[in-house]
Amino acid sequence: MTQVSIKRVYEDASESDGFRVLVDRLWPRGMSKERLHPDLWAKGLAPSNEARKEFAHKAENFQSFRTRYLMELDQSDEAAALAAELLSHGVVTLLYAAKDPEVNHAVILRDWLESRER
């Protein structure tokens, strides 16, 4: 079973991160590839621009965003293929740039990936 964790892109990389995956559609500001050190940039797992703008990183929009984002993931062949690739690793860390560690798409994506292993 794959261990999936999440981490802000601005935190230092560590050996315990395992396979590091940037899951934002846009490259994070001020972050070099050398510092971020992603093994994969999975834009296909990021929410659509429309969903992201509607969410606007506001806690009051999180539940409706969650519903929309999960629907996008479930209907995407690209997301299914990327999920299979990620779940072939023992340890995966999803990297995101949002400020709130509990109200962001990486939280939803982690839960979605874990549900695909059951």
C-alpha positions in Angstrom: 0.0 0.0 0.0 1.3 3.4 -0.9 1.8 6.1 1.7 0.6 9.4 0.4 1.4 12.6 2.2 1.2 16.3 1.3 3.7 19.1 1.7 4.0 22.8 0.8 6.5 23.4 -2.0 8.3 25.9 0.2 9.3 23.2 2.8 12.6 21.5 2.3 12.8 18.2 0.5 13.7 15.2 2.6 14.6 11.6 1.9 11.4 10.5 3.6 9.3 12.3 0.9 9.8 9.4 -1.5 8.4 10.2 -5.0 7.8 13.9 -5.0 5.0 15.2 -7.3 4.0 18.8 -7.9 0.2 18.8 -8.3 -0.3 22.5 -9.1 -1.2 23.6 -12.6 1.1 26.6 -12.4 4.8 26.5 -11.3 5.1 28.0 -7.8 6.5 31.6 -7.7 10.1 32.0 -6.6 10.7 28.3 -6.7 13.6 26.8 -8.7 13.5 23.3 -10.0 16.6 22.6 -8.1 15.1 23.7 -4.8 11.7 22.0 -5.3 13.3 18.8 -6.7 10.1 17.2 -8.1 10.2 13.7 -9.6 7.1 14.6 -11.6 5.0 17.6 -12.4 1.5 16.2 -12.7 -0.6 19.1 -14.1 -3.2 16.5 -15.1 -4.0 16.0 -11.4 -4.6 19.7 -10.7 -8.1 21.1 -10.6 -9.3 23.0 -13.7 -8.7 26.7 -13.9 -12.5 27.2 -13.6 -12.8 25.1 -10.4 -9.7 26.8 -8.9 -11.0 30.3 -9.6 -14.5 29.4 -8.2 -12.9 28.0 -5.0 -10.6 31.1 -4.6 -9.0 29.3 -1.6 -11.9 30.3 0.7 -12.9 27.9 3.4 -16.6 28.6 2.8 -16.2 27.3 -0.8 -14.2 24.2 0.1 -17.1 21.6 0.1 -18.5 22.7 -3.3 -14.9 22.8 -4.7 -14.3 19.3 -3.3 -17.4 17.9 -5.1 -16.4 19.5 -8.4 -12.8 18.5 -8.1 -13.6 14.9 -7.3 -15.9 14.8 -10.3 -13.1 16.1 -12.5 -10.7 13.5 -11.2 -13.2 10.7 -11.6 -14.0 11.7 -15.2 -10.4 12.1 -16.3 -8.5 9.3 -18.1 -5.3 11.3 -17.6 -5.9 11.5 -13.8 -6.6 7.7 -13.7 -3.3 7.0 -15.5 -1.3 9.4 -13.3 -2.9 7.8 -10.2 -1.8 4.3 -11.3 1.7 5.6 -11.8 1.8 7.3 -8.4 0.3 4.3 -6.6 3.1 2.1 -8.0 5.5 3.9 -5.6 5.8 3.0 -1.9 5.9 6.6 -0.6 4.5 9.6 -2.5 4.5 13.3 -1.4 2.1 15.6 -3.2 3.6 19.1 -3.4 1.3 22.2 -3.4 1.8 26.0 -3.1 -1.5 27.0 -1.3 -1.0 28.6 2.1 -3.7 26.7 4.1 -2.5 23.2 4.9 -6.1 21.9 5.4 -8.1 23.8 2.7 -6.4 23.0 -0.6 -6.7 20.6 -3.5 -3.8 18.4 -2.3 -5.9 17.3 0.7 -8.7 16.2 -1.6 -6.3 14.6 -4.1 -4.5 12.6 -1.3 -7.9 11.2 -0.1 -8.9 10.4 -3.7 -5.6 8.5 -4.3 -6.0 6.6 -1.1 -9.5 5.6 -2.0 -8.3 4.2 -5.3 -6.1 1.7 -3.4 -9.0 0.1 -1.5 
